[in-house]
Each structure stands twice: as structure tokens, then as C-alpha cells.
Amino acid sequence: MGTGIALAAVTSQQVLFPPNNAANSGAANIRIVHTVANDFDSGWHTHPGPAIVQVQAGNFKIYQGSCQPTVVQKGETYIEIPGVAVRAVADGPVEWTTTLVIPGPFGGSPAPPAQTNLTTNPCA
């Protein structure tokens, strides 16, 4: 998930893969991030490849492709569609792991490419 807007609510975040936040140079790359947050709101954003969200505690309301949220609870998984605006909202504590598939080389910055500056709410 894009983290530019939501970091204030994040209490813990750890990159699980690649080790030591290493750069990737393949045709497609994987990045796995574990996050713990409270009252989280990702803001509207997109990803260049699929994002697989697995909830370990709490729940999310995920808005994508519809203005009606999909509630993703502890033990459930949601796959975000590449290039389609998405927003994840959690009221209260939430813990999740995101597996991002990133097309092309990725330079190892703290967060994978995500467009977090979406100023248009697709549900408005």
C-alpha cells in the first residue's frame, strides 16, 4: 500500500524481503512489508503491480473498483488491482503484511513506487 499519507498512524513497519532493503534488478520484483498501525488511512493511491494484503489482526475497509468497501478481516487476503485507485481504512488497531509485485528493476528505496498524490476521489 502507498505509505506517504498514512505513516502518522503506523506504529511499526518492517521490510521482510528483500533482505537489508536491497535493490532488485529483475523483470519483476517482490517486496514484502509487515505493518502494525492504529486508525490507519492509506489515502487514495495506486500500485504499478498487484499488491497482496494479508490481515493478521483487526480489519480493513478496502475501496477499489467500487465505492462500497470490501471488509478484509483477520485471516483474510485481498489482492489490489494494478493501476486502479485504492484506499484502505482501519478504525482501531490493525496488523497486516503486504506482498508487492513490482514490474521492472526497483532501486531499494523504503517504499515501492506508488502514486499517493491522487487528488480525485473516485467515489465522489
C-alpha positions in Angstrom: 0.0 0.0 0.0 1.2 3.5 -0.5 2.5 4.9 2.7 3.1 8.6 2.0 -0.2 9.7 3.6 -0.6 7.0 6.2 2.7 7.0 8.1 1.4 9.0 11.0 -0.8 6.1 12.0 1.9 3.4 11.5 3.4 2.2 14.8 5.7 -0.4 13.3 6.9 -1.3 9.8 9.5 -3.8 8.7 10.6 -4.9 5.3 10.8 -8.7 5.4 12.0 -9.1 1.8 14.3 -8.3 0.2 16.9 -8.6 2.9 18.6 -5.3 4.0 16.3 -3.4 1.7 18.4 -4.5 -1.2 17.7 -3.3 -4.8 16.1 -5.7 -7.2 17.1 -5.8 -10.9 14.8 -8.5 -12.4 11.9 -8.2 -14.8 9.6 -8.3 -11.8 10.4 -7.9 -8.2 8.8 -8.8 -4.9 8.8 -6.7 -1.7 7.2 -8.0 1.5 6.3 -5.4 4.2 4.8 -6.2 7.7 3.0 -3.2 9.2 1.2 -2.5 12.6 -0.9 0.6 12.8 -3.8 2.3 14.6 -6.6 4.2 12.9 -4.9 3.8 9.6 -5.9 5.5 6.3 -3.7 4.9 3.3 -5.3 7.7 1.2 -6.2 7.1 -2.4 -3.2 5.6 -4.3 -2.2 3.1 -7.0 0.5 0.4 -7.4 2.3 -0.5 -10.7 1.8 -4.2 -10.0 -0.5 -6.3 -7.8 -0.5 -5.9 -4.0 -1.5 -8.8 -1.9 -2.8 -7.7 1.5 -3.0 -10.3 4.3 -4.6 -9.2 7.6 -3.1 -10.7 10.8 -5.1 -8.6 13.3 -8.0 -6.2 13.1 -9.7 -5.4 9.8 -9.6 -3.1 6.8 -12.2 -1.5 4.7 -10.7 -1.5 1.2 -12.2 0.6 -1.5 -11.2 -0.3 -5.1 -13.3 -0.6 -8.2 -16.4 0.2 -6.2 -17.5 2.8 -3.7 -18.7 0.0 -1.5 -15.8 -1.2 0.7 -14.7 -4.8 1.0 -14.1 -5.7 4.6 -10.9 -7.7 5.0 -10.7 -9.4 8.4 -8.0 -11.2 10.4 -7.0 -14.3 8.4 -8.3 -13.0 5.1 -6.5 -11.8 2.0 -7.2 -9.1 -0.6 -5.5 -8.6 -3.9 -5.3 -5.0 -5.1 -5.5 -4.5 -8.9 -2.5 -2.7 -10.5 -3.1 0.9 -11.7 -6.6 1.1 -10.1 -7.1 3.7 -7.3 -7.4 2.0 -3.9 -7.8 3.2 -0.3 -7.5 1.1 2.8 -9.1 2.3 6.1 -8.9 0.8 9.6 -10.6 2.1 12.6 -8.6 1.0 15.6 -5.6 -1.4 15.7 -4.6 -3.4 12.6 -1.7 -5.6 11.6 -1.0 -6.8 8.0 1.6 -8.0 5.5 1.7 -6.6 2.0 3.4 -8.5 -0.8 4.0 -6.2 -3.7 4.9 -7.4 -7.2 6.8 -4.6 -8.9 7.4 -4.7 -12.6 10.9 -3.9 -13.7 14.0 -3.0 -11.7 13.4 -1.5 -8.3 16.1 0.6 -6.6 15.5 -0.4 -2.9 14.0 2.8 -1.6 12.0 2.5 1.6 8.7 2.2 -0.3 8.0 0.8 -3.7 6.6 3.0 -6.4 3.1 4.1 -5.6 1.2 7.2 -6.8 0.0 8.7 -3.5 -0.8 12.1 -4.8 -4.2 11.3 -6.1 -6.3 14.3 -5.6 -9.5 13.0 -7.1 -11.7 10.7 -5.0 -13.1 8.1 -7.5 -16.1 7.7 -5.3 -17.1 11.4 -5.2 
